[in-house]
Amino acid sequence: MTTIPLIGYLVAVLAIAAYSARRATPYDYLLSSRSLGFLALGASIAAGFFDSFVLVTFTAYVYFYGWPALTLFVGTAAGLLLFSVFAPQLRKEAGNHSYYGMSDYFEQRYGHGSAVVVSLINVVFYVALLLIQIIFGSTLLMEITGFSYGICILLIAATLLAYVGTGGFRAVIVTDIFQWGLIGILLIVVAGFLLSAEFGPSMSYADWSGSAGDAVGFLLIGCMASFAAPELWQRCFAARDKYSARRGVLLAAALFPVSGLILVVIGFTAATMFPGIDPQSALVHVFRESLSGGLSGVGLVLLLAAIMSTADTCLFVIAPTLVLNVLRTKRGSERKAPTFSIMSAALVLACMGAFLTQDLLKIALALASLSLGIFPVLFIGLLAKLSSRVVNVAMVSGFVVVALVLAAGSLDPATSAISLPVSLVIVLGWLGYRKLLRRGGDSEERRSIAKSENESA
């Protein structure tokens, strides 16, 4: 019975891809002709953020850490609201300079070297995020079909490549909206069951004894990681105009916390009903208990839809970033083939990783920490002129410190914020040094500052 909704879902996304590919130009393939209205933009941003990091890891964080995990959604909404202030300016700049993604922004402002640095960091980030989607998606597909884990990995990868490779960015946007709508309906149904008399109001059993340090860590992750998310910048650049860009981001900021509150209920319910389980399985346990019969199978398929929604976003950040900013393929007619090849390679890497590890929580925290290291460069760079050298040093330093903490096995919500002060101190230290030189430096120092600023321009 479960295979019927699965087949229906697969047919739907492949049909969307085929429709999106009709009469599409190479420009449409990469950015959908910058024609997104605010409704499509807001729904797509919300769908892209509502991935297995949120569905699985957030539920697990609520189960494991208690109330501090609530601040993750507060921070995410705050990050989107902050980004909405700059969205019109960024959309206007994107139209003037033909930006496709965040790396183009760095190319224009700080030069090719900075674009390559941020491109490689983002590729590492999104291959790892794709790995999360593959792991949990394959686990769910095992539940649905009964196939082995390895077969399910290959099926997930093949489906992604089929519809993303065919339809391009337009297919990603349309399937995002379609899949987010499905999972939104499902979560409302599940929340209704959990708040019924049968299950009882699970919030009354919530654990409120968590650490304030963890709460601060989650708040920073939510706010700064959302602001620094490359898919958010990419979608802003694809907006119809600067007004659509701002309204779309504001819509996403309003939609995202609603989904978060539903997941809070699910997480606390899991902690109450299933003590001692693996936190990563909390979401699936609640779905099995609250949905019965054929509805349970439909629920698993819709969870799979949400995961696929983020996996396709990952692919369409990785491939255009490398094609446009590392390979620097200029002609639109020559971009589709390398884009498809890079998406295929990224899927192969993620599938290989899925065979080696299934620790979703640690991978998710490492990714969030990477975003925190980029945030100071992005935010302060919108307010003040930075040199390409300090931008590169700050981003690389943030990346290195995350790798060191991860290698030491000391990564948790509190320590995941370590890349933020490292990057922030470098940027602010450089700005302070430049200000001191401007006040009292001799003519040679002034020439050095002017040369540095010219290089950054």
Secondary structure, 3 states (H helix, E strand, C coil): CCHHHHHHHHHHHHHHHHHHHCCCCHHHHHHHHHCECHHHHHHHHHHHHCCHHHHHHHHHHHHHHCHHHHHHHHHHHHHHHHHHHHHHHHHHHHHHHCCCCHHHHHHHHHCHHHHHHHHHHHHHHHHHHHHHHHHHHHHHHHHHHCCCHHHHHHHHHHHHHHHHHHHHHHHHHHHHHHHHHHHHHHHHHHHHHHCCCCCCCHHHHCCCCCCHHHHHHHHHHHHHHHHCCHHHHHHHHCECCHHHHHHHHHHHHHHHHHHHHHHHHHHHHHHHHCCCCCHHHHHHHHHHHHCCCHHHHHHHHHHHHHHHHHHHHHHHHHHHHHHHHCCCCCCHHHCHHHHHHHHHHHHHHHHHHHHHCCCHHHHHHHHHHHHHHHHHHHHHHHHCCCCHHHHHHHHHHHHHHHHHHHHCCCCCCCHHHHHHHHHHHHHHHHHHHHHHHHHHCCHHHHHHHHHHHHHHC
